[in-house]
Amino acid sequence: MQETYSTYNPTSIPWLPEMPEHWEVRKVKHLFKERSEKGFPDEPLLAATQTKGVVRKEDYETRTVTAQKDFHLLKLVRKEDFVISLRSFQGGIEYAWHQGIISPAYSIFYERKDADTYKGYFKHLFKSYPFINSLTLFVTGIREGQNIDYTAFRDATLPLPPYEEQTAIAHYLDAKTEQINRFIEKKERLIALLKEQKKAFINEILNEGEDIYPTIRVKFVGKVNPTKSSSTLKIDDSDNVVFLPMEKVSENGKIDCSILKPTLELKNGFTFFEKGDIIVAKITPCFENGKGALLSNLLTPYGFGSTEFHTVRAYTKKVNPEYLWWILHSEAFLSLGEYFMEGSAGQKRVPVEFVKNYLAVIPSIQKQNEVLCRIKFETDRIDTTIQRIQTEIQKVKELKQSLIAEVVTGKIKVV
């Protein structure tokens, strides 16, 4: 059982009803000072991330908007500063692990020399759920333009344990979170391995019998990018149909059919498809990531989507649409398609001729159905294992957040 403090007192902090009696309540402005220094164009660009803190942009895998000029207008961040980003109201205030420059829209602050503060304690406090939830009190703007008003935030109140306790809390949480993070990383590596095994199995089974069964170009087993005029469906301008922008199509073949629009709004500017068609993203990085789907669960007989999709309509007498979907979602198809991409960096696309002329092993329909049964059995087994591990990871992450919150607010004593 975790040890608690002997006595707690009510506090004036809106998000903290009580805390150990010997802790103090102090305003942000009495603990920290704002930093607004510009004119350092040669410093490295930084990214404020919710999972890694403030890191060098070149070391951050996820794509972010990068300034191309006027570097002298960016704000300087020194190592161990704290940064309020445009997403801090969702994920907390970030700790800077490196020195560099960052968006002038961000607020940067650092500890006052006359304040009895230990950075490590506040590094955890500023990422705790109770504190993050309190940041809604200082939000300005709406939707994508939301930001933390630093002028208001500097008058906010925070708990301040004695310096020795701040240090002990920081060291305790550093050790515990490092232990939890190692566990999570181990589980995530296992998930990555299972996903690779799944890809390898699918590639292997789709190419079984390539020396026995015919290798056929996709254009001979399916119509690539069929037009509205070739459809046998009745298309009415007043029909409300599914619209699939790129973000409504996942990398594992699932679609979100929640957007319905009149055909009149969509028919001239978007990709047309029918229920049962296959869509494949053609632009980087969506293609490489495997965005696409077999539209067997489309809620309307036909629909429209992003112009960045290729569409394939299987000739069902020659190929089972689900079998063709696996071919167009396979690692072999994606890897070769990446090689044949055309265009400039960031705007590279897979040409339609690549899709049409891609060679695939096409056995009899009976054999295709046998292959699909084997794929379903193996992928279901792997997916179930992955889901179980992901559930474990989520529970551990929740335990981590709960531990941080209870320790930084004094509900658990670690000294």
Secondary structure, DSSP 4 states (H G I P E B T S, - for coil): -----S-EEE-S-TT-SEEETT-EEEEHHHHEEEE-----TTSPBEEEETTTEEEEGGG--S------S-GGGSEEE-TT-EEE-TTHHHH-PEEBSS-EEE-TTSEEEEE-TTS---HHHHHHHTTSHHHHHHGGGGEESSGGG-EE-HHHHTT-EEEE--HHHHHHHHHHHHHHHHHHHHHHHHHHHHHHHHHHHHHHHHHHHHTTTTTTSPEEEGGGTEEES--GGG--S---TT-EEEEE-GGGB-TTS-B----EEEHHHHTTTSEEEETT-EEEE-BTTTTTTT-EEEGGG-SSSEEEE-TTEEEEEE-TTT--HHHHHHHHTSHHHHHHHHHT-BSSTTS-B--HHHHHH-EEE---HHHHHHHHHHHHHHHHHHHHHHHHHHHHHHHHHHHHHHHHHHHHTTSS---
